[in-house]
């Protein structure tokens, strides 16, 4: 059941990648706390399912099909938030890919891709890295985040709802720790973190806070790919999580809720790491 007096009552949120995993959990969690949510995803079925779940809970939601690499799609997404719900106050950029050609939930395709790219010699694997693969990951994870934020900030400024707005990027523990993801993925997420820090400085005058979440290993379609890794590599990762378990999407959604709410009013330019102790600084 949604909460009309919740921490996000009266707010309108856009969540990219809202059809699965972290995005879906965040969209639902925001709705539970009173926000109207624009659920954006490249996959129509999962995105529509998230919007339907929110409406079944008594919340307000709209689904929009979005390729985050398209500025036109991002512009349309931001416009729907304004036209449907008369505002835009929170943005969460949860759309992302683990590798080129990644499709959330398609484990058969993911296994094939991982086996084709795997090389036990790290130096040889680096030499063989496909530049097109590299670019496709950066296009979605980094440039897609940039385009989403450009479209949403413009809508906020034009509609007069930028003051006290909150932008939340989904980076990764891989932005800080080189063992937590492939080379293209880690570099893309490190770029998201740098973008977050820079925008926090650039947008503070408009009243917009910008923060990041750098999740550790969370139970999602993306981390389901770990089952195709060599057993020794999987065990190595699990041994590095002091809490002894992977996180849940709900735990990341709760982190996003904090950053979106007035409780985080003095936070900008920060990254929070819900990761079970995997990385500390």
Secondary structure as UniProt FT lines:
FT   TURN            4..5
FT   TURN            7..10
FT   STRAND          12..16
FT   TURN            17..19
FT   HELIX           21..32
FT   TURN            33..34
FT   STRAND          36..41
FT   HELIX           44..56
FT   TURN            57..58
FT   STRAND          61..65
FT   TURN            68..69
FT   HELIX           71..85
FT   STRAND          90..93
FT   TURN            100..101
FT   TURN            104..105
FT   HELIX           107..117
FT   HELIX           122..128
FT   HELIX           131..138
FT   HELIX           139..143
FT   HELIX           144..159
FT   TURN            163..164
FT   STRAND          165..170
FT   HELIX           173..175
FT   TURN            178..179
FT   HELIX           183..203
FT   HELIX           204..206
FT   STRAND          208..213
FT   TURN            221..222
FT   HELIX           223..228
FT   HELIX           231..239
FT   TURN            242..243
FT   HELIX           249..260
FT   HELIX           262..264
FT   TURN            265..266
FT   STRAND          271..272
FT   TURN            276..277
//
